[in-house]
Amino acid sequence: MGKLLRLFVTAVSGTEKEFTSGNINRAIFLLSVPMILEMVMESLFAVVDIFFVSKLGKHAITTVGLTESMMTLVYTAAFGLSMAATAVVARRTGEKDGDAAAHTAVQSLYVAFALAALIAVIGVVFAPEILALMGASADVIDNGHMYTRIMLGSNLIVILLFLINGIFRGAGDAAVAMRSLWIANILNILLCPLLINGLGPLPALGLKGAALATTIGRGTGVCYQLYHLFGGKGLIKITRRHIMPDGGVIMRLLKIAAGGTAQLLINTASWIFLVRLIARFGEDAVAGYTIAVRIIIFTLLPASGMANAAAALVGQNLGAGQPERAETSVWRAAFFNMVFLGLVSVFFLLAARPIVLLFTQDASIISYAAQCLQLVSIGYIFYAYGMVLSQSFNGAGDTRTPTLINLVGFWMLQVPMAWVLAVNYNMGPAGVFWAIAIAESCVAVASIFIFRKGWWKRVKV
């Protein structure tokens, strides 16, 4: 136990940064612990915001919901760019080419600034019109357009938070990425009630206060990132010679980012379709599904951290000319993920109803949510491998393969199957839940089969 505790402290402190040699299990642990904690911190933003905003009434909740649906596009773009930066920086780090890693980091920042400027102009100028387009009422637009304006106008902070953390993960500096989100989250938690409700000389800003709290919290996290990125104390050391724009590197990043963005868009669009399908069966079904998905997402967060660790290890070991070590790292990470999600699956199968009771007392909603948890978790062992392998393809710079797998698995299998089972076979929401479990498992099996072919080892980035 003492040895494990010391290893945990080493992982959180980020004092060890060499992952292309030595014990593979140790490397996975040191990278995955801060990444898991990072994922948990990232999820807290939405939870904290909606907790305080819910006290302001339904118009405020509606504004946040509609704005978040628009921010999903920002998150998607940021995710794709972050994935590209992780893949290229990890490869250059594995090659022991610190200059190229730093140069790549700077070029990715140029892409972020250009993208954010476009979104900010549209968001600031057309915030009321965007809310109207999303179906907001006149009261929602009147009371909430400033929230939308602030969130979209400050989208650069969101993109940089994702992107720079991707740079640090690629360099093996996951602890800095984790700490930046700690700082951002703690400030958000402290500022939300103060700026929303006011205290002493601080006026009550309501919904605008929520937007400012989130922006200030995230902005401080970004300042912490920039301090380490340009401070020259970490693995990435940026100097003046890295500042010159490089069209070749930028195009390489955009090519990889396009694949990562497409993956997320495919996944998001399929989930939106499933929600619309479940809505055919009433509000209770939608509420039960929503609660179950929230629970599922929280249990998958640690698994996402493990998958991100595998992606970084793949990139670094390929850069170091050790493809076999890269492959071994992936299978080990996938096995550990399977053990974790396997235990979660058993827990859901045995205790779904008591878990859901923590969120609602409505018998109908409980029935749908518990059913969703139990059926979807049947495929958790497969998901464990699918998540790790998908991110490992991305870590190698091969975003095309998981994009095609997701396109076939979700839109040619999951969506039609959900419709057929739920509507044609009159299974209702249960048909949708079965379709999710079956399709996700098939995606994982396909990923395993293709990963074994080894094509990803030859991708150049």
Buried (B, 14 or more C-beta within 10 A) or exposed (E): EEEEEEBEEBBBEBEBBEBBEEEBEBBBBBBBBBBBBBBBBBBBBBEBBBEBBEEBEEBBBBBBBBBBEBBBBBBBBBBBBBBBBBBBBBBBBBBEBBEBBBBBBBBBBBBBEEBBEEBBEBBBEBBBEBBBEBEBEEEBBEBBBBBBBBBBBBBBBBBBBBBBBBBBBBBBBBBBBBBBBBBBBBBBBBBBBBBBBBEEEEEEBBBBBBBBBBBBBBBBBBBBBBEBBBEEEBBBBBEEEBEEEBEEBBEBBBBBBBBBBBBBBBBBEBBEBBEEBBEBBBEBBBBBBBBBBBBBEEBBBBBBBBBBBBBBBBBBBBBBEBBEBBBBBBBBBBBBBBEBBBEBBEBBBEBBBEBBEEBBEBEBBBBBBBBBBBBBBBBBBBBBBBBBBBBBBBBBBBBBBBBBBBBBBBBEBBBEBBBEBBBEEEBBBBBBBBBBBBBBBBBBBBBBEBBEEEEBBEBEB
